[in-house]
Amino acid sequence: MNVQTQIDATSPRTTEHFDVLIAGAGISGVGAAYHLTTQCPGTSFVALEAQKTFGGTWTTHRYPGIRSDSDLHTFGYRFKPWTSAPIASAAEILKYMGDVIEENDLAPHIRYQHTITSAKWSSAENLWTIEATRTDTGEKLRFTTNFFWMCQGYYRHTEGYTPEWKDMAKFKGRIVHPQKWPEDLDYKNKRVVVIGSGATAATLIPALAPDCAHVTMLQRSPTYFRTGRNAIEIAEELRKLQVDEKWIHEITRRKILFDQDAFTRKTFEEPEAAKKDLLSAVEAYLGKDYDIATHFTPKYRPWRQRIAFIPDGDLFQGIKSGKASVVTDEIDRFTEKGILLKSGKELEADIIVTATGFNLSANGDIEFAVDGKKLDFADTVTYRGMMFTGVPNLVWVFGYFRASWTLRVDLVADFVCRLLTHMKETGAKKVTPELRPEDHNMPLLPWIDPENFNPGYMMRGMHLLPKRGEKPEWQHNQDYWAEKDEFPSIDLKDKAFVYS
Ligand SMILES: Cc1cc2nc3c(=O)[nH]c(=O)nc-3n(C[C@H](O)[C@H](O)[C@H](O)COP(=O)(O)OP(=O)(O)OC[C@H]3O[C@@H](n4cnc5c(N)ncnc54)[C@H](O)[C@@H]3O)c2cc1C
């Protein structure tokens, strides 16, 4: 580490320099730190994390039952075997990440309670100047870095998204967003309404059902779910044979990814058949008399929104037990006692949980500038969903939605480490993605095609995101199965990379 001291009258008074600076210590930031230590030994780096500890999503969300909605063999890193049931609690995921930090001595590289506020690139110095504020002391800090690795996720951690409904203030009970679950919230024997039908609602309902008087999932429209046993047969078999966990991890990942690929292709090629598969699994739990057409049959093609996995069908078991129910209707307004629906029915509640999603934050609420000019990411074009035209020495990790996020953490890390090594070997100090002459007339489109993938937070925030082009290199195609082969063969000498 090279510590420079600046004689400067204004705070911050010291500047620390690192070869690489990582924003965030969630699953992406910790993965980036691991790959830097193993693939680029000798590189100085620091990860600045706003929260008090690592984990990101798994630290922020503390609502009852909080768990993954995809399997941990693929949500876990490729380098660290996952040895338990595939759907895991936040606590188990944090334990796994903690082990990665400990086993690889990453702790000295992570600084907690450091919120990055601004990032300014100077081409004269070939450096990013990063300013951060300590959330415990308010102290302002300054860092410089050659390369900025943005692992700050995709949503604002400080508060979730709650729509403004009419008369919300009239409700006499408590309104809670799952992203800020109050520690003192007592839902025992209370009537709870959870607004929403995504993974969060589907996790909360079975967790609340045993203790509350009744829990209602209030949804405007249904969502697809996958369900089944919380176990992967091939992993169980291999474990019985006492196969090494490293092998089990690799083989199980391959099997899961093979099956997911087949299912994803089916949703595009035979959407009706894929829909039937999903709905019959729900029917197996709820029985033929349950109104699956109203409550569990979405209008969109499967995979246009993330499909959460419901382990052991616990959501459906809650409904079957009578402790939970689903209402598909629209909110007219809040009342003193609960929610008045457009159908005229009133849903009475003691607690209303707004599982209505996130506020997209493409840049971690960091103020960016390049050579003195304020940077708006929406004015840039993405290079494969990780770099941006006109923005030097910066990579953003944005994972997959149809496969586990972390698969892309590993792939992007391989690319970054290859790029850093290439720059070291060639003496380049700066790399900027730029449209090549043949790309200049390319039509520019929104970040993600809504026909392909269209969750609410994405639609609400699309105007904040970089543009995509019509060629694969200028898109974030959300296709792990293509990128796993394409990324390792990205030609670093391609004209899309401008070095100096
Ligand atoms: C409840 C929930 C369940 C999910 N389940 C799954 C799942 O099962 N499978 C799956 O693939 N995906 C899942 N996702 C998506 C999930 O967010 C990602 O998979 C993954 O955890 C994101 O990791 P990350 O490290 O990129 O970002 P985050 O987990 O969002 O972490 C980013 C970190 O950066 C920090 N940060 C942000 N801005 C700044 C700043 N300016 N300065 C300093 N630090 C900053 C934040 O405090 C945070 O700790 C889930 C999301 C949610 C909300």
The ligand as a MOL file (V3000), in Angstrom:
LIG
                    3D

  0  0  0     0  0            999 V3000
M  V30 BEGIN CTAB
M  V30 COUNTS 53 58 0 0 0
M  V30 BEGIN ATOM
M  V30 1 C -34.1330 -10.5400 -0.7320 0
M  V30 2 C -33.3250 -10.8560 -1.9360 0
M  V30 3 C -33.0710 -12.1760 -2.2870 0
M  V30 4 C -32.3060 -12.4650 -3.4060 0
M  V30 5 N -32.0680 -13.7700 -3.7060 0
M  V30 6 C -31.2920 -14.0620 -4.7670 0
M  V30 7 C -31.0030 -15.4300 -5.0920 0
M  V30 8 O -31.4270 -16.3540 -4.4270 0
M  V30 9 N -30.2400 -15.6730 -6.1640 0
M  V30 10 C -29.7560 -14.6670 -6.9490 0
M  V30 11 O -29.0720 -14.9530 -7.9200 0
M  V30 12 N -29.9940 -13.3790 -6.6600 0
M  V30 13 C -30.7510 -13.0470 -5.5970 0
M  V30 14 N -31.0130 -11.7390 -5.3070 0
M  V30 15 C -30.4010 -10.6860 -6.0850 0
M  V30 16 C -29.1850 -10.2460 -5.2110 0
M  V30 17 O -29.2750 -8.9340 -4.8430 0
M  V30 18 C -27.9180 -10.5760 -5.8550 0
M  V30 19 O -27.9210 -11.8790 -6.2810 0
M  V30 20 C -26.6640 -10.3940 -4.9950 0
M  V30 21 O -26.8050 -10.6380 -3.6170 0
M  V30 22 C -26.1570 -9.0520 -5.2480 0
M  V30 23 O -24.8760 -9.0060 -4.7190 0
M  V30 24 P -23.9630 -7.7450 -4.9060 0
M  V30 25 O -22.7900 -7.9460 -4.0450 0
M  V30 26 O -23.7280 -7.4890 -6.3540 0
M  V30 27 O -24.8620 -6.5290 -4.4160 0
M  V30 28 P -25.5320 -6.2360 -2.9370 0
M  V30 29 O -25.8440 -7.5070 -2.3060 0
M  V30 30 O -26.5910 -5.2910 -3.2900 0
M  V30 31 O -24.3400 -5.5720 -2.1790 0
M  V30 32 C -23.8210 -4.3180 -2.5440 0
M  V30 33 C -23.0710 -3.7440 -1.3730 0
M  V30 34 O -22.5170 -2.4940 -1.7980 0
M  V30 35 C -22.6960 -1.5440 -0.7730 0
M  V30 36 N -22.7540 -0.2190 -1.3770 0
M  V30 37 C -23.6640 0.2900 -2.2440 0
M  V30 38 N -23.3750 1.5620 -2.5550 0
M  V30 39 C -22.2480 1.8790 -1.8660 0
M  V30 40 C -21.4700 3.0680 -1.7570 0
M  V30 41 N -21.7900 4.1870 -2.4180 0
M  V30 42 N -20.3780 3.0480 -0.9380 0
M  V30 43 C -20.0280 1.9260 -0.2660 0
M  V30 44 N -20.7500 0.7830 -0.3300 0
M  V30 45 C -21.8450 0.7490 -1.1200 0
M  V30 46 C -24.0070 -1.9160 -0.1190 0
M  V30 47 O -24.0700 -1.4490 1.2090 0
M  V30 48 C -23.9550 -3.4440 -0.1900 0
M  V30 49 O -23.4110 -4.0140 0.9640 0
M  V30 50 C -31.7900 -11.4230 -4.2030 0
M  V30 51 C -32.0710 -10.0920 -3.8650 0
M  V30 52 C -32.8230 -9.8150 -2.7530 0
M  V30 53 C -33.0800 -8.3820 -2.4010 0
M  V30 END ATOM
M  V30 BEGIN BOND
M  V30 1 1 1 2
M  V30 2 1 2 3
M  V30 3 2 2 52
M  V30 4 2 3 4
M  V30 5 1 4 5
M  V30 6 1 4 50
M  V30 7 2 5 6
M  V30 8 1 6 7
M  V30 9 1 6 13
M  V30 10 2 7 8
M  V30 11 1 7 9
M  V30 12 1 9 10
M  V30 13 2 10 11
M  V30 14 1 10 12
M  V30 15 2 12 13
M  V30 16 1 13 14
M  V30 17 1 14 15
M  V30 18 1 14 50
M  V30 19 1 15 16
M  V30 20 1 16 17
M  V30 21 1 16 18
M  V30 22 1 18 19
M  V30 23 1 18 20
M  V30 24 1 20 21
M  V30 25 1 20 22
M  V30 26 1 22 23
M  V30 27 1 23 24
M  V30 28 2 24 25
M  V30 29 1 24 26
M  V30 30 1 24 27
M  V30 31 1 27 28
M  V30 32 2 28 29
M  V30 33 1 28 30
M  V30 34 1 28 31
M  V30 35 1 31 32
M  V30 36 1 32 33
M  V30 37 1 33 34
M  V30 38 1 33 48
M  V30 39 1 34 35
M  V30 40 1 35 36
M  V30 41 1 35 46
M  V30 42 1 36 37
M  V30 43 1 36 45
M  V30 44 2 37 38
M  V30 45 1 38 39
M  V30 46 1 39 40
M  V30 47 2 39 45
M  V30 48 1 40 41
M  V30 49 2 40 42
M  V30 50 1 42 43
M  V30 51 2 43 44
M  V30 52 1 44 45
M  V30 53 1 46 47
M  V30 54 1 46 48
M  V30 55 1 48 49
M  V30 56 2 50 51
M  V30 57 1 51 52
M  V30 58 1 52 53
M  V30 END BOND
M  V30 END CTAB
M  END
